[in-house]
Amino acid sequence: MEKELSAFNSQLSTVSERRSETWREELRKSKKNKERADIARVHMPELDPTYRSRVRNEEVNLGLTTEQALLEAQRCLDCANPTCMQGCPVNINIPTFIKYIEKGQFLDAAKTLKETSALPAVCGRVCPQEKQCEAQCIHLKMKKEPVAIGYLERFAADYERESGNISIPEVAAPNGVKIAVVGSGPAGLSFAGDMAKLGYDVTVFEALHEIGGVLKYGIPEFRLPNTIVDVEIDILRKMGVKFLNNCIVGKTISYEDLHTDGFKGIFVASGAGLPNFMNIPGENLVGVMSSNEYLTRVNLMDAANPESDTPVWIGKNVAVIGGGNTAMDSVRTARRLGADRAMIIYRRSEEEMPARVEEVKHAKEEGIEFMTLHNPVEYIGDEFGRVRQMRLQKMELGEPDASGRRRPVPVEGAIETIDVDEVIVSVGVSPNPLVPSAFKGLQVSKWGTIIVDQETMRSDLPDVYAGGDIVRGGATVILAMGDGRKAAAAMDNSLRG
């Protein structure tokens, strides 16, 4: 599949500079490697923590200045074998786009990003680069901090947008083949972009009223502004991708309807929107909800506005159960909505938290309390059925479990009770069951995920491919995008025979 993707990238690529070109060589030699390695990594400018913790829709990270971006780009050694690219699920040509920034050709850097990424401004903000491309940076072998690839990606994408000179990737002549995409999250958008470049007639079906999937309903604007997502989606529209919202594939329109309408291929990217709970006493009390419901209502339904049709309860003592990025998004949102005390309750230690280090740092700066090695065992309500307290079991770490993390073990007799008036449960999600149940013949795992060939993302139904959380169960934006790209390469190969 790697060879197929390489050929696929070459087929899509129309702008990328090749490593043999003289300007790259000259730029690389303009500074010795030691000079480059000795440049200190930039620090992202941020909003003041006290201010931002009370302002919901202002982005925390402010982006690099031009001077910072030029300096950071000089740290890239332009390796002969760029290991950073091995850590990128969508195969961005990282050395080329960074060298364009070093040269001051910021628009060319943005074009390079768009060759393989449908969402560079999004990825520059929310991708866990520290675990992917930056984790493979050669600087780490020299005991130095990695090049800030994510910051530079965001800079190039933002520069292009703010300049007004937004480039639209080249699209092949229309081939007349209709392709359906179920879901407008990162997997679906990535797939749609690649197929549009190849000349396919792509329609994306979205169940909600807003296009963007988890990028809109799951990630708060202080981390990913909606305007950023909208610009990336508008580029796909200009490439010919059509979007149909308020349309539930499996209900509004069936698998058979798609065939009747002439669709020759279907990519399922319907996500994982079914929240998990812990099945402990009191979970049905008023004021206990999933992070999925909480963030969707606040982000998409204006529920923070007391005048809205379905306002969310504004808790003063808010506990969020979990330690992932969604938990951080939830607790930081609660803080911004007016919580006096906003807490993370996590059954392991901070070292085991799956959330990004940056998100944990930002949460602490904003006054979030971290009650690690604690696990809720019961929620206690008042006479009106509203949650008022929670009982917490103190934990300690035992031997590693299947995930490689040390298993939390209860400390006998160590239980405490704390006051809460809102609890947000963020302990994972399960795949949306609608499409697997509506598409007869799909093979589904015991967890409800669609089983696919991992190389091609093809299901047991020959015209149905799938990717993102509906296959993975719950993962990152960039991994979902990588699935979309793999599926597009494989489907195109199959349709062309």
N, C-alpha and C positions, 0 to 999 in steps of 0.2 A: 504493500500500500504506500510506503514511503516513496518508491519510484513513481507510482501513479500520481501522488500529490506533487512531486517535483515537476513532472511533465504537465500536470494541471496548472501549476503556478506559472510555468513558462508559457502555457497557452493563454493564460489570463494577462500576463505581464506585458505592458506596452511602454512603460516609462523607466523602469529600473536601470540605473547605471551598473555596468559590470565591473568586477574587481580589477580587470586588466586596464581600465582607463587611467590615463596618466594623472589626472587630478587627485584621485584617491591615493596613488603612490606618493605624489609630492606632498600631500597633506600629512600622510602618515610619517614621512621623513622630516617634517618641519620641526618636530620635537622628538627627543629621545624618549624611549619607553619609561625610563626612570623619572624624567621630567613630568611626563603625563601621570604616572602613578603617584607622584608626590603632591599632586593637586588635591586639596581636601574636597570631599563630596559636599555638594550644596545642601542647604537646609531649606525645606519648603516654607515660605511665608504663610502664616496662619492668622485667622481672626483671634482676637483676645478671648480667652476662655470664659471670663465672667460675662462679657457681652454676648458671645455666641450661644451660651447655655440658655438664654432666654429668647433667642431669635430663631424661629424654626426654619425659614426658607433661605437663609444666607449660607453660602458654601464655606466650610471651615478652611480648606486648603485654597490658597489664593493663586497658585500657579507661579512658575518661575518668571523672573524678569528676563529680558533679552540678554543682559550681561551675565546673569547666572547660567542661562542655557548655553551660551557660547563657551563659558568656562567649563561647565560640566561636560560638554561634548568633547573637549580637549582631553578628557581623562580616558576616552575610548582608545584602545591600542590597535583597533582594526585588525584583529588576529587573523592569521592565515586560515585557521580552523575555528570559526566563531562559535564556541560552545554555547554562548547565550541563545543562539537560534534553536539549539536542541531543546531548550526549556520552554519554547514558545509554541503552544498548541495550534496557532494559526500560521506559523512559519513566516513571521514578519522578517524582512531583510534588515535586521537591526544595525549592523555596521554601516550600511549605506545611508539609512535615514539619519543616523547620528552624525556621519561625516558631512552630510548636507547641512545640518545645523551648524557644525563647526565652521563650514565655509560661508555661513550666513544665508544660504539658499533655503529658507524655511518652507516656502511653498513646495519646493521639490521634495523636501523631507515628508511633508504631508501626503504628497502624491505617492511616494514610496510606501507609506503606511497603508494607503487605500488599496494597493495592489492585492493584498491578502487579508486585510481586516476591514470589515464593514462598519466597525464601531471604534475607531481609534481614540476619539475624545472620551468615550465611555471607559474603554479599557485603561487608558491612562489614569483614570480616577479610581476604579474599583478592582482592578485585577491584583491578585497577590503576587506581584513581581518578585517579592523577596523569596518566594518559594518556587519560582519558575525561572524566567530568563535571568534575573539578577543572581539567583542561586548558582547559576552556571558561569558567572563572570570570572574571567581569568584573574582579576584583582584579588579575589578571595584566596587564591593560591599564594599570593604575595603578602597575605595578612593585611590587606587593605580593604576598605569598604567598596562594594561593587559600584559600577557606574549606575547612576540613577535613571535607568532605562524608562521606567514608568513616568517619571517627571518629564523627561524629554519627549516622550510620546504625547503626553498631554499638551506640552508647550507647542509642538508642531501643529497638532490638530486645532488648538485654540487660536494660534496665530493665523492660520488659514481662515477660520471662521470669522475672526474679528477684522481681518483685512478686507472681507467682502469678495475675495477672489477664490470662491469655493470651486474646486475642480470636481467634475463628474467623471468617474471612471469610464473608459471606453466600453461600449457595448457592441457585440457582434450583430450582424444583420438578423432580423427576426426569423426563426425557423418554424414558427407556427405550432410548436409543441407546448401544450398547456400543462403546467405543473401547479399542484396545490400544496400549500404550507399550512399546517394546523398549529396556530400559536405564533404570536409576534414577539416572543422573548428573544434572548441572544442567539439561541440555536437556530430558530426560524429565520431571523434577520440575516444571519451569516450565510445560511443556505440560500436564501432568496437572492442575496447580492451576487453570489458566485454564479447561480443559474442565470440571472439576468445578464451578466457579462457575456455569457455564452449564447445569448440570443433566445432563451426560452421565455415563454409567456407565463409569468409567475403571478399567482394570486395568493395572498396571505389572509387566512380566516382567523379572526380574533373574537373570543367570546365576550370580552369586556368592551366598554365604550371607549376606552383609550388604547391606542396602539403602543406597544412597548413591553407588554408582559411584566415580568418581575422587575425590569428596569424602572417601570413607573410605579407599580403598586408595592413593591417590596423594599426599595431603596429610597430613603428620605432625601429630600432636596438639599439638606446641608452636606450630603456626601455626593449626590449626583443630581444636579438641577434638571428639571424636566425639559427646559429649553435646549440643553445639550443633546438629550435623547431625540427631541423633535427634529433638530437639524440633521442628525445622522439618518433618521427615517425619511426626511424630505429628499435627501440625496438618493436613497433607494427609489423613491417615487419618480424622480427625474430620470432614473435608469430604466423606468418602465414597470417597476413592481407595483401591483395593485393591492390595496388593502380593503378588507371588508370587515368592519367591526360589528359587535352585537350579533354575531353569528356563531352558534355552537355546533361544531362538527360532531355528529353523533346524536344531535337533537334537531337543530334547525335544518341541517342538511346531513344526509347519510353518506356512507361509503358508496352505496350504489348510485346516489345522486351525483356524486363526483364523477363516476364513470359515465353516466348519462350525459353529463355536461362536457365530456370530452377530455378530462384530465388523464394524462398518460403516466404520471408519477405523483406520489403523495409523500410528503415528509412530515412526520408527526413530531411536534415539539411543544406538546401541551403542558409540560412542566410537572411540578410536584406541589399541588395546591391543597393537599389534604393534610391538615395539621395532626400531629401526634400529641397525645396527652399521657399522663402518668398513671391514670386510674387509681387515684388516692381519694380518700373521703373529702367531700367539700368541693370537688371540681365543678359541680353544677351550680354553685353559688353565684349570685349576681356579682359582677366585678372580676370574675376569673374568665379569661379569654385567651385564645391563641395569639401568638405574634403575627400570624398570617392575617387574622381578622383585624387586629389592632392596626397594623401598618396599612392594610388595604383601605380601611375606613378613613384613616387620617390622610393618607397620601392621595387617594382617588376620590373620596366622597365628601371632602370638606368637613369631616366629623369633628375636627377641633373647634369648629365654629358653633357656638351654642345655639345659633339660629338655624342651623342646618336641619334637614328632615330627620337624620339619625345621628344626633351628636354622641360622641364618645364620652364616657365618664372621665372627668379630670381628677385623677387621684392625687392625694397629697403624700401618702406613704405607699410607694409603688415598688413591688418586687417583680423582677424579671428572672425567670428560671431558665438557665442555660448559659453557655459560654462561647457561642459562635458569633459570627458577624451580625446575624439577624437579632440575636439577643442584645448586642451593642446598639444596633439601630433602634430597637424598641425602647431600651432604657434611656438613651440619649433623647429620643423623642418625648418620652414622659417627662424628662427634666425640662425640656423646652416648653412643654404645655403647662408647667407650673408645679410639678412635684417638689415638695420641700425635702423629701427624702426619697431618693431613687437608688435601688439596690440591685446588684447582680447576685443571684444565688446560684452557686455552682458546686457540684459535688466533688470535683477534683481540685487540684491546686492550680494556681495561675499558670504555671509552666505547661500544664496539659491543655490549656484553653485553645480551641481551634480558631478563635478570632484572630484577625490580623493584629500584629503588635501595635501598629499605628492607631487602630480603632480603640484598643485598650488604653493606650496613652491618652488619646483625646477624651475618652470617657472619664478617666481619672482627673484630668485637668478641669473637667466640667463639674466635678463634685460628686461623681457617682461612687457609691460605696460598693466594695467587693467583699462579699461574704463567701469565700471559697471554703471547700471542705465542709459544706453544709448541703443537706438535701431535704426538701419538704416532704412531710409524711401525712399532713392533714391541714385543711383550711377550715377555719371556724367562722360561722356567720352569726348575725344578730337575729332578732325576732322578725325582721323583714326579709330575711334570706340574702342579705348582702354580706360579702366577706369582710371580716374585721380583724382577724388574726391568722397567723400561720404557725404551725409547729414544725421546727427544723431538727433534723437528726444530724449530729456532728459526725463527720467521717474522717477516716485516715486512709492513707494509700497502702495497698497490699501489693501482691505480685502483678506483673503486666498481664493484660488480657489480650484478646485477639487483635485489637487495634495497635498493640505495642505500648499503650499507656498503662500505667499502674492502676489496678482496679481499686475503686473506692470501697472501703469496708466500714460499716457502722461501728461507732464507739459505744459500747454497751452503756445504757443509762444516761447518755449525754444528749438530752433533748432540751431545746429552749423554745419559748413562744415569743413572737414579736408582733407588733401591730402593723396591719396593712389594710388599705381600703381599695387596692387594685392589684391584681396578679396577672402577669402576662407570661404565658407558658411558651417557651421557645426551645423545645427538645427534639426538633426535627420535623420533617414532613414526609408524606408518602405520595406516590405518583397520582395524578389525576386519573381516576378509574374509568372515566366516561369513554374515551376512545378505545382502550383495550376491550371494554365490554361491548362496544358498538361495532367493532371491526371483527367479524367472525373469522376465525382462522389464525389470529395473532397468538403467538406463544408468549405467555406471561409468566414471570417468576413468582415465587411465593411472596415476594415483597410488592407485587403489583407492577413491576417494571416490565416494559416490552423487551423481549429477548431478541437481540440482533447479532449479526456477524460483526465482530468488533473491528474488522478491517474495512468493511464496506458500509456498516450501519443499516444493512438490509434485513428486513424481517422475514418471517415465513411466507408472508404474502409478497409475491415477486415485485409488485409495483409500490409497496409501502416500505419506506425507510424511516428511521426514528433516531432522535438524538437529544442531548440535554438531560434534564432531570427525569423525564419520562423513561429514560434508559438507565441513568445513574442513580436516581433516587433523591439526589440533592448534592449539588456541586457548585463550582464557581462559574461566573459569566464566561471566562475565557475557555474553560473546558467545554462548555456547551457550544461555544462558537467553533471550537476545533471539531466537534462532532458534526456540525453543520457543513463545514468545509469537506470533511471526509465523505459525507453522504452525497454532497453535490458532485464531487469527483467521480464517485462510484456510479451514481445514477446517470450522469452524462455518458460515462463509458458504456453502461448497459444500453441506454437508449440509442446510442450511435452504433451499437452492435460490435 
